[in-house]
């Protein structure tokens, strides 16, 4: 009989990707997309991000560029449901899905990952949804204004430039407090 822990060690990367894909989103997240895309979205994220090891090797600038590329690919690959006013997800909507998956990887136990996830913790973007965007607007209004964001941002109309400006404002504030930016998501998830 073989040791089951040796088997776990042998497939730990696969376990992390599978777990993240199966648990990162609720039905509410999938409602913005056309029916029967759930399995394809999970497959896309497992293929493009997997267990996150590649993301953990990137500098902050390279991480942002890679995230931008993944979000763009997601936008091209998936379609919104027929009730939406647009066929493809806006940048902010696609970013939300990609970032939910990455956050889920951060929740996976370190001992089951073949890399140190601290680098991802420092680079991970806050998952922007309506609630978080309102809070960012309330908490960091002056900083957003300095970035040219005057009106309260909305997820359904959030484009790349605005998205990265918001993430940068959050990143700078988090750095001042000496805490990963993703911590902001956990504060407002309560």
C-alpha positions as CSV (number, residue, x, y, z in Angstrom):
1,X,0.0,0.0,0.0
2,X,1.4,3.4,-1.0
3,X,1.6,6.4,1.4
4,X,-1.3,8.7,0.6
5,X,0.8,11.7,1.6
6,X,3.3,10.9,-1.1
7,X,0.4,10.9,-3.6
8,X,-0.8,14.3,-2.2
9,X,2.8,15.7,-2.6
10,X,3.0,14.4,-6.1
11,X,-0.3,16.1,-7.2
12,X,-0.3,19.2,-4.9
13,X,-0.1,21.7,-7.8
14,X,-3.1,20.0,-9.4
15,X,-5.0,20.0,-6.1
16,X,-4.5,23.7,-5.6
17,X,-5.7,24.6,-9.1
18,X,-8.7,22.2,-8.8
19,X,-9.7,23.5,-5.4
20,X,-9.4,27.2,-6.4
21,X,-11.4,26.6,-9.6
22,X,-14.2,24.8,-7.7
23,X,-14.5,27.2,-4.8
24,X,-13.5,30.7,-6.0
25,X,-17.0,31.9,-7.2
26,X,-20.6,31.7,-6.2
27,X,-23.6,31.6,-8.5
28,X,-23.9,35.3,-8.3
29,X,-20.5,35.7,-10.0
30,X,-21.5,33.4,-12.8
31,X,-24.9,35.1,-13.4
32,X,-23.2,37.9,-15.4
33,X,-22.1,35.4,-18.0
34,X,-24.0,33.3,-20.5
35,X,-25.4,30.0,-19.3
36,X,-23.2,26.9,-19.4
37,X,-19.9,28.9,-19.2
38,X,-19.0,27.9,-15.6
39,X,-17.0,24.8,-16.6
40,X,-15.2,26.7,-19.3
41,X,-14.3,29.6,-16.9
42,X,-12.9,27.1,-14.4
43,X,-10.9,25.4,-17.1
44,X,-9.6,28.7,-18.4
45,X,-8.4,29.8,-15.0
46,X,-6.8,26.4,-14.2
47,X,-4.9,26.5,-17.5
48,X,-3.9,30.2,-17.4
49,X,-3.1,30.5,-13.6
50,X,-3.1,27.0,-12.3
51,X,-1.7,26.8,-8.8
52,X,-0.3,30.4,-9.0
53,X,3.4,29.4,-9.0
54,X,4.2,31.5,-12.1
55,X,2.6,34.6,-10.6
56,X,4.6,34.1,-7.4
57,X,7.8,34.5,-9.4
58,X,6.9,37.9,-10.9
59,X,7.9,41.4,-9.8
60,X,5.0,43.8,-9.1
61,X,5.3,45.4,-12.6
62,X,5.4,42.0,-14.3
63,X,2.5,40.7,-12.2
64,X,0.4,43.7,-13.3
65,X,1.3,43.1,-16.9
66,X,0.5,39.4,-16.6
67,X,-2.8,40.2,-14.9
68,X,-3.7,42.7,-17.7
69,X,-3.0,40.0,-20.3
70,X,-5.1,37.4,-18.5
71,X,-8.0,39.8,-18.1
72,X,-7.8,40.7,-21.8
73,X,-7.9,37.0,-22.7
74,X,-10.8,36.4,-20.4
75,X,-12.7,39.3,-22.0
76,X,-12.1,37.8,-25.5
77,X,-13.1,34.3,-24.4
78,X,-16.3,34.8,-22.5
79,X,-19.6,36.5,-23.1
80,X,-22.1,38.2,-20.8
81,X,-25.6,37.1,-20.4
82,X,-28.3,38.5,-22.7
83,X,-29.6,40.9,-20.0
84,X,-26.4,42.8,-20.0
85,X,-26.0,45.9,-22.3
86,X,-22.7,44.6,-23.6
87,X,-21.7,41.3,-25.1
88,X,-18.2,40.9,-23.6
89,X,-17.4,41.6,-19.9
90,X,-15.9,45.0,-19.2
91,X,-12.3,45.1,-17.9
92,X,-13.5,45.4,-14.3
93,X,-15.9,42.5,-14.6
94,X,-13.3,40.2,-16.1
95,X,-10.7,41.4,-13.5
96,X,-13.1,40.5,-10.7
97,X,-13.3,36.8,-11.8
98,X,-9.5,36.5,-12.3
99,X,-8.8,38.1,-8.9
100,X,-11.4,35.9,-7.1
101,X,-9.5,32.9,-8.4
102,X,-6.1,34.3,-7.2
103,X,-7.5,35.2,-3.8
104,X,-8.8,31.6,-3.5
105,X,-5.2,30.4,-4.1
106,X,-4.1,32.7,-1.3
107,X,-6.5,30.9,1.0
108,X,-5.1,27.5,0.1
109,X,-2.8,26.1,2.9
110,X,0.9,27.0,2.4
111,X,2.0,23.5,3.1
112,X,0.2,22.2,0.0
113,X,1.8,24.8,-2.3
114,X,5.1,24.1,-4.0
115,X,6.1,27.8,-3.6
116,X,6.0,30.7,-1.1
117,X,2.8,32.6,-1.7
118,X,4.0,35.8,0.1
119,X,4.9,37.4,-3.2
120,X,1.4,36.9,-4.6
121,X,0.0,38.3,-1.3
122,X,2.0,41.5,-1.9
123,X,1.0,41.8,-5.6
124,X,-2.6,40.5,-5.5
125,X,-5.2,43.0,-6.5
126,X,-8.2,43.8,-4.4
127,X,-11.4,42.3,-5.9
128,X,-13.4,45.2,-7.0
129,X,-17.1,44.9,-6.7
130,X,-19.8,47.5,-6.0
131,X,-19.3,47.4,-2.2
132,X,-15.5,47.6,-2.4
133,X,-15.7,50.4,-5.0
134,X,-18.0,52.4,-2.7
135,X,-15.6,51.9,0.2
136,X,-12.5,52.8,-1.8
137,X,-14.3,55.9,-2.9
138,X,-15.2,56.8,0.7
139,X,-11.8,55.9,2.2
140,X,-9.5,57.1,-0.5
141,X,-11.4,59.8,-2.2
142,X,-8.6,62.4,-2.3
143,X,-6.1,59.8,-3.6
144,X,-8.5,58.8,-6.3
145,X,-9.1,62.4,-7.3
146,X,-5.3,62.8,-7.7
147,X,-5.4,59.9,-10.1
148,X,-8.2,61.6,-12.1
149,X,-11.1,59.6,-10.8
150,X,-13.7,62.1,-9.8
151,X,-17.0,60.1,-9.9
152,X,-17.6,57.0,-7.8
153,X,-16.4,54.1,-10.0
154,X,-18.8,51.4,-11.1
155,X,-17.8,47.8,-11.9
156,X,-19.9,47.5,-15.0
157,X,-18.1,50.5,-16.6
158,X,-14.7,50.1,-15.1
159,X,-12.0,50.2,-17.8
160,X,-8.3,49.3,-17.7
161,X,-6.9,52.7,-16.9
162,X,-9.3,53.4,-14.1
163,X,-8.9,49.9,-12.7
164,X,-5.1,50.1,-12.5
165,X,-5.4,53.6,-11.0
166,X,-7.7,52.3,-8.2
167,X,-5.4,49.3,-7.6
168,X,-2.4,51.7,-7.4
169,X,-4.1,53.9,-4.9
170,X,-4.9,50.8,-2.7
171,X,-1.4,49.5,-3.1
172,X,0.2,52.8,-2.0
173,X,-2.1,53.0,1.1
174,X,-1.4,49.4,2.0
175,X,2.3,49.9,1.7
176,X,2.1,52.9,4.1
177,X,0.3,50.6,6.6
178,X,2.8,47.7,5.9
179,X,0.1,45.2,5.0
180,X,-0.7,43.5,1.7
181,X,-3.3,45.3,-0.4
182,X,-5.5,42.2,-0.5
183,X,-6.2,42.8,3.2
184,X,-8.6,45.5,2.1
185,X,-10.8,42.9,0.5
186,X,-11.1,41.0,3.7
187,X,-12.0,44.0,5.8
188,X,-15.0,44.8,3.6
189,X,-16.0,41.2,3.0
190,X,-17.3,41.1,6.6
